[in-house]
């Protein structure tokens, strides 16, 4: 059980947390402020507005100003435009679209239109972190585009959270760029995410994180559990883009549980512990719910780090259901199934995570490790570009026991490109490196080698 190590770590963490309460840097204090500034009232207002469009099915009405997905996406864009106007034009707001046809759930040509807003970074604008929610809704028949489909939790909650995160974060400037995305076509086949991911790859975006928010408002599970203090982070393991050569390397050096998506999830789990009151996140080692999918998957398919953030307790009587009452049970995804304070809490988690990653320097690149049949472990990495990362203070080395879910130990090593952990045997731990800015805000931890790389 490693009781002595656990006790020592607990004492160290307690001491560090106690000191941190009195010695917060400006940016660290701002992260607490960001969490507090998320408004449950704004989220309730936005979810209500989206529900009142009647249906937001991908194949639904596009000409009406009051009903259908066309009206919904125009309203979302107008909200992003309003946010941008209030911050002096800090957001680049645009539609992103592609005509889809010949698919099982989109047999005839349909323009799938998403709404994108980019808050450009000041020193490293080509580095991106993304928050997304899905515009569309559905009832029991996935092809029914005329019936009322409120989609209050699935997924007006994710879109409302994305809008609110933009309202809060647009009041700050960041080194890296933040993208707020309202994606269409999720229920018909993840098309909005596919379109965005493909365009990002074509444009050479250096994507470091995709936070897909899909159902962040329900606290009452179909199993009878009511809980507003937990959330789930779904993160896949080995990247689907791994080559045969990389797989052979991973077999002998590890990395199955240290993909960029997994370490992104660990990072957000740590953010929740430090900055979000009364929220415990569960990192789940799976791409998504069992046999199901979400809009982070198209990004994962191209090798980008992406996770799904969502409620812990789902209620299937409120998902993908015709509005009806049967055997005393009210079916349908309506407003009364959303806890707006809980949605605000998860939105705060997103906003703080985005801010921390955008303020932090770029994650270390080309991290390598050595130390086989030696008493100590050696790590090295590339120096970060000084123009893109003028706020870099240095680097921090992390390690943990191989069966530990979260990083246990760390050592700040300064503004160097290599470090030795004396008498720390490479065979007994997993290792990683994070970059640290002058305010003490850290990047995601990067596991050595191709299995853990976040790219350049």
N, C-alpha and C positions, 0 to 999 in steps of 0.2 A: 504493500500500500504506500510505501515511501512516506511514512508519517513524518519523519524528521524534515524531509525536504518540503513537504506540504506546510508544516508549521512555520518553517523559516520563510517560505514564500508568502504565507499569510501575514506574518509579522512585517515583512518588507512592504507588501502591498498596503497594509494598514498605515504604516509610517509614511509611505509615499503619498497616499490619498490624503492623509491629514495635512502634510506639508503643502500639497497642491491646492488645498482649499484656501491657503493664505498667500499663494505665490502664482496665481494665474497670469499668463501673459495676455496681451490685448486680444489676440486671435482666439486663444482658449476661452477667455471670458465671452467673446462674441459667439462662440459655439453654444454656450449655455443660453445666451440671449436669443439666438436663432430658434432653439427648441421652444422657448417660452413664447415667442412671438407668433407661432402658428395659431390660427384662429379656427376654433370649432364652428363658430358662427358663419364664417366665410365658407367653410366646407359644406355645411348644411345648406346654405343658400345655393351653392353651385350644384350640389347633387339634386336639389329640388328643381332647379332650372333644367338640368339634363333629363330628369324623369318626365318633366312636363312637355317634352317633345314627343311624347306618346310612344314612339319606337325609334330606335337608332340602328336598326338592322342594316347591314351593309347594302342590301338590295332595295332599301326603302326609298321613300320620296326624297327628291333632291331640290325641287323647285319651291316648295312651300317655305314660308318664313317661320312657321310655327310647328311643323311636324316633320319628322324624318331625319335621317342622318345629315342631309344637306344643311338644314337649319341648325343642327347641333354643331357641325364643324365650323360654320360661319360664326356662330356665337362664341365658340372656343377661340377662334382667331381674334375676334373683337376683344375678348378678355386679355389675351396676350398683348394685343396692340395697346390696350389701355394701360397695362402694367409697364410696357415699354415707354409710353408717353410720360408716365409718372417718374421714370428714372432717366429722363433725358435721351430716350432712344437707345437704351442699353441692350435691347433685345432685337435680334434679326428674326422676324416672324414671316413664315411662308408656308404655303401648301406644298406637299410632296405627294405626287400621284403617279399611278400607272394603270392602264386598262388591263383588266384580268378577264380571261374567258377560257372556256374549254375545261374548267375544273369541276369536280363533283359537286361542290357547293356554290360555284359561280359558273354555271354552264354558258350563259350568254354574256356578252361584253358588258362589264361594269367598271367604271372608274373608281378605284379605291384611293381615297384621299385622306391623308393624315395632315396634322397641323404641327409644325416644328418651330420652336423658338430657341435661339442660341444666344447665350450670354458670353461674349468673347473674353478670353483671358488677356491679361495685360502684358505678360512676358512670354507665355507659352500657349498661344491661341490654338495651335494645332493638336494639343492634347485635350481629350474630351472625357467627361463623365456624363452619363445620361440617366435621366429619370423618365419613365414612361408609364402611361395608363392607356386603356383601350376605350375607344369611343363607342363601339357597337354593342348592341344588346340582342337577345333572342328569347324565344319562348320554347315550348317543347319540340316543335317541328323546326329544325334549323333552317328550313327553306321558307318559313312563314314570315313574310316581310310586311304584312299589313296589320296583324293583331297588335294590340297594346303590349309593349314589352318595356316596362319601366327601367329595368337594369340598374336599380338604385345602388346595390352593392357591387354587382358584376356588370359593368365596371365603372359606373359613374363615380364611385368612391376613389378609384385610382386616378381618374382624370381630374377630379376636384382636388385631390392631394397634389397632383403635378402643378395645377394652376396656383395653389396656395404656396407651394415651395418657391415658385417663381416670384410671387409677390414679396415673400420674405427675403429671398437671396438677392433680388434685384437691387436691394438697398446697399449692397456691398460690392467691392471689386475683388477679383480673384486672379491668381496667376494663370491657372488653366481655365479652359472653357467648360461651361455647364450647358447641357442641352435638356430642354423640357419638351417631351414628345407626347402628343395625343394621337395614338395610332388606330387606324381603321382595319377592318377585315379580320380581326382575331378569331371570331367565332366561325368564320368561313374557311379558315386555313392559315392563320398567322401571316396574312399577306402584307399588312402595313409594316410589320417588323422585317419581313423579307425584303421589301422595297427599300426600307431605310438602311438595313445592314449592307445590302448590295451596293447602294449608292455611297455609303461611308467607305467601303473598301475601295471602290472605284476612285473616290476623291482622296484616298490616302489618309483618312482620319486615324489618329493614334488613340484608339478607344481604350481607356483603362478600367472602365466600369460601366455596366448597364444594370440599373436597378428597376426591374419590372414590377410595378405595383398592380396586382390583380386581385381584387377583393380585400380591402383593408378596413372594412367597417362592421363586420358581424362579430358579436361576442357570445352568441347563444348557439351552441352546437346541436346538431341533430341527435347527438347522444345525451342531451340534457345538461351538458356542462355549460356554465355561464362564467366567463373569465375575460377580463379586460386588461390583464397584466402580462400576457405572453404574445409572441408573434413567431412566425416561421420564416426561415431563410433557406430556400432550396438552392443547392449548389452542386453542379455535376463535378465528377472527378476528372479522370484523364480526358484531355481534349479529343474530340472526334477527329480533329485535323492532324493528330500525331502521326508521324511517318514510321515506317518499319524500323529505320535506324534509331529514331528516338525511343521507340518501344523497347528495343534491345538494351539501350542505355538505361532506361528507367527500371528495367528488370533487375539490374545490378546496383543501382544507386537510389532507388525509391522515387517517390513523387506521386503515387496513386491518390493520396489524400491531400496533396499540396498543389493542385492545379491553381491557376490564377483565380478561378471562380470560388474555389474553397477558401483561399486566403483573403479574397474580397469579403466573403461571408464572415470570416473570423474578425476582420477589421470592423465590420458593421456591428457584430456582436459586442465587440469591445466598446464601440461608440455608445451602444445602448446602455451598457453598464455604467459608463462614466457620465453621460449627458442627459439621458432620458429617464425621468422619474418613474419608478414602478413599472418597468418593462423588462422582461427577460426574454431574450430571443433564443430560439432553438435552431441551430444550424443542422439542416437535414441533408445527409449525403446522398442526394438524388437530384436529377435534373428538375423534376417537378413532382406533383402528386402522382401516385402510382398509376402508370399508364396514361397520364394526361399531359397537357402541354400549355405553354404560355409564350408571350411575345419576347422573352429573353432567348428562347431557343434559336431563332434565326441568327442571332448574334453569336451564340455558342457554336452554331454550325460552321461559322467562318473563323472560329478560333478566338473570338473576343471574350473577355471575362464578363459574365453576366449571371445574375441571380434573380429569383422571384421572391419578393417580400409580400407576405399576406397574413391574414388572421390565422389563428391556431385552430379554432373551432368552426368548421363549416356547417351550414345548414342546407342540406340538399333539397329540402322542400321549397327553398327560395332561389334555387339555381336552375336556369333553363326550364322554367315551368310556365304553362298557361295559367292565367289568373283564374282561380276557381277555389271552391271550398268542397272538400271531400272528407267524409267521416269526421267532421269537426275540425279538420286541418285546413288552414288557409295557405294555398300555394301561390307562389309568385314573388318576384324580387322587388318588393315595394319599400317605401321610405321607412315604414315602421320597423324594418329589419336592420336598420343601420344605427349604430352607436356613433354619433358624430365626435364625441370626445375621444373615443378610441381611434377613429380615423385620423384625428388631429395628432394623436400620439405617434402613430406610425408615419404620418407625414413629417412630423418633427424628426423622427429617426432618419428619414430620407434626406431632409434638408441639412441636418448637421453632418451627415456622411458626405454628401456632395460638397459642402463647404470645406470640410477638412481635407478631402482629396484634392480639391481645386486650389487650396492654399498651400498644401504640401508640395515639395519638389516632386519632380518626376520619379516614379519608382526606379530603383537601381536596375541597370541593364547589364546583360552578359555576366551574371553572377556565376562564379565557379567555386568549386569546393575541392579540397584535397585533404589527405590525412590517413589513408589506408595504412595499416600496420605501423602506426605512429601514435605516440601518447597525446598529441595535440591535433586540433582541427584548424585548417587554414582556409580562409575565404578571400576572394578578390572580385572586383567588379570594375566597370568603366566609370570614369569621372563624368559627372553630369555637365552638360553644356552650361557655361557660366552666364551667357546672355539669356537663356531660357529660364535659368534657375538662380537669379541673383540673390535670392533669399535663402539659399542653401547654407545650413550651418555645418552639417556633417552627416554621419551615418551611424546606424545602430544595428548591432548584430543580435539576432534572436535565436534561441534554441529551446527545444522541449523534448520530453521523452516521447518515444515513437508511438505510444498508445495514448498520449495526452491530446485532447481535442483542441486546446487553445495554447498559445505560446506561453511558456512558463518563466523563462529567464531571458535577460537582455543585458547588453553592455554597449554604452555609447563609446565609439572608437575614434571620433573626430573626423575631420575633413581629409580622409585618406581613401585609398582604393584597395586596401588589403588589411586583413586582421588575422591574428592568431588567438585561438582560445586555448590557453595552456592547460594541459592535462584534462581536457574535455575530449573524450574518445569519440571519434566520428561514428563508430558503429552503434552507439547507445542513444543517439539523439537525431532529431531532424533540425535543420538549420535554415536561417533566412536572413535577409538584410533589408532594412528600410532606410529611406532618406529622411532627414529631419530639417525643418526650416528654423530660422532664427527665433521664432516664437514657440518652438517646441512642438509644432504640429508635424505629425509623421505621415509618410506615405504608407501604402499597403506593404506588408512584408513579402519579399520575393524569394521563393525557394530556388536553390541553385539549378542550373541546367535548363534544357528546353521544356521539361515538364512543368516548371514553375514560372517561366518567363512571361513578363508583361510587355515584351517588345522594347523597342527603342524609346 
